[in-house]
Amino acid sequence: MKRNPDPPSFYTNYIRRQKPQQWDDIAPVRKDLRNHLWSEQGGICAYTEIRLPGSDHNCHIDHYKTRHLFPELIFDYHNLLVSCNSENYGAKYKDKRIKSKKEYEYLVNPVDESFADHIEYAMSGELVAINGSAKGEYTITTFNLNGKSLIERRRIVIDCLRQMIDYSEDDAVKDIGEFESMVHQLYHERESLLHGENNTDR
């Protein structure tokens, strides 16, 4: 995920001046911070790549490394990502599963790593670990990226892609507006896509 490594000045200035001790202490700038992160992520969830409308009811700031395990990272900008609010997948699902710091060694961090190095998309809409990647498998499970509703949503996108015969890759990504990495991957597999092949073994 492409993101500016430098935190916004309004956030760093607030941290420097107010010296917050707990997460609720940044309430005066939290909405602006969420909107900034949302914009930098292109309006998509950092983990599922679904489109986020951007309102309080649809997304929140997630601490990739949870606050109770890594209290020293509470205000670390590089640990903050915008995620969907679903309890069934994404950040909230991850937070319920992770119990130790060690587990983060087995996850793909979307800020520092590319999901595409460990995970790919099958024509069924499911995510598959590349060459049995342990990180890929653990990431899929920890964020429940093969949850039923996510698979169904990806299948709708795949059906749309089959109809976008004359679209350029960039136009397809822009018009669909979510699951960007899947659109990029499947665009380059257009023969399988157009013939409706359902390859889940890759």
N, C-alpha and C positions, 0 to 999 in steps of 0.2 A: 504494500500500500504506500503510495507516494504521499509524503507529508513534509511540510516545512519543519526542520529540526529545531528551529528557534521558537520559543514560546512568545505569544503576543505581549507587547510591552505593558498593556493594561493589567495583565495577570502578574507579571514579574514585579511591576511597581506596587501592586497591592500586597503581594507577599512580602516585599521588602519593608513597606511602610507599616503594615498592620501586624505582621508577624503572627499569623494564625496558628493555633495549636491543634485544632481539630477541623474536620471537613466542613462542618456547619458554619465555621467562622468565615468561609469565603462566600456565604450566601449573597452578599451584595454584587458579586461579579460572576456568580456561577452560571446564570443564564447567558451572559455574554460569552463566557468561556465555552459553554455547550454549543452555542451558535457558531463560534469560531471553529471548533473542532468539527462540527457537522459540515461546515463549508469546506474545510480542508480535506475531508473525506469524500467530498463530492456528493454529500447527502445520502450516503449509504452506510449500513451497519458494518462496523469494522470486522465482524466475524462471519456473518451470514451473507453479506453483500445484498441484502434486500433494501429497497428504497425506503428512506425514512422521511416522512413529511416535515419533521423538524419541530413539532410541538412538544410540550411537556408530557403529553399523554402517549407519545409514540417513541420517545428515546430518552436516554439518560447518559450521564458521564460515568463510564465504568473505569474502575481501577483494574487494569489487566492483572497486575499482581495485587491480590486483595489486601485491604487495609489491615485486617487483623493479623495477617502473616507478615506483612511488610509495612509496618507503621512509618518507617523512615521514608517511604515513597509516596505518602499521601498527597503531597503537593508537587511531586515530580511530573512535569509536563509530559515527559516521554512515557509515563505509565498511564496516561489518561486517553481514553478512546470513547467515542460515542457508539452506543449499542442500542439495539431494539429493546423494548420492554417486555418481551415475551418471557414467561416462566419456563417455556418448553424447549427453548434453544437459545443460543447466544450467551451473553455475559451472565445473566441471572442463573442460567442452567449451569454454567461453569462454576460460579461461586458456590453453588450448593454441593458440587462434586469434589472440589479440590480441598484437601485436608492438610497438605504439607508443602513446604517450600520446594522439596525435591521434585514434585510433580511438574513444576514449570520447566524442568530440563527436558521433558518429553513433549512439550507443546511447541507449535509454530507460533512465534510472536509476530503478528502482522506488521508491526512497526519496523522490526529489524530483519525479518525474513520474508521470503515469498512463498505463499501457499503453493504456487505452481511448481515449486521444487519438490514438494512432498505429496500433493493431492491433485487429482484430475477428475474430470467429469465424464460420466458414462451417459450414453444416449437415453438411459432410463430416467435421468435426472438425479441419480445417486452420485455421491462422491466416493472416490476410490483412492486408496493409498498407492502411490507410484512405487512399483517394485516392492510392495510390502513394507514401505517406509513405516518404521515404528512411530516416528513423530506424526506422520500423516494419520495413522490409525488412532493414535491417542487424541489428536486434535479433533478428529471427526467425532469421536465418542464423547469427549469432554464438553464440546459445544453442541452436541446432538445435531450435527450438521446433516444427518440423514433422517431427521424427523419427518414424519409423514407429510405435514403441511408444506415443509420446505421442498420436498421432492415434487409434490404436486405443483407448486409454484414454478419450479424449474421446468417441469414438463410443458407448462403453458408457454414459457419463453422459448423452449426448443421448437414447439409447434409454430410459433411466430417466426423464428429463424428460417424454418422451412419455406415460408412464404416470401422471404426477403431475398429473392433470387438476384435482383438487380441492385441491391444495396452494397455500398462499400462497407468495409469492416468498421470504420469510424462512425458511419451513419447508423449502422445496426446497433452499435454500442449506445450511441446517443439516443436513438428512438426507443430502445427497450428500457434503458435507464436503471437497470439493476443486474446483478449477477455478471458484472463486467468481465471477470476472468473466465467465466464459462462461455460467454459470447465470443471472446477472443479465441479461446481454444477451439470451440466447435465451428467457428467461421472457417478455420483452416482445415476442417474435416468435412467439407461441404458435400463430398460425394456420399459419405456415410449418412450425413444429415438429410440430404435430399431424398435418399432411398429409404429413409426411415429405419435404418439398422439400429438394433438395440443391443449394443455391445457393452456388457457389464463386466467383461473379463479383463479389460485393459487395466 
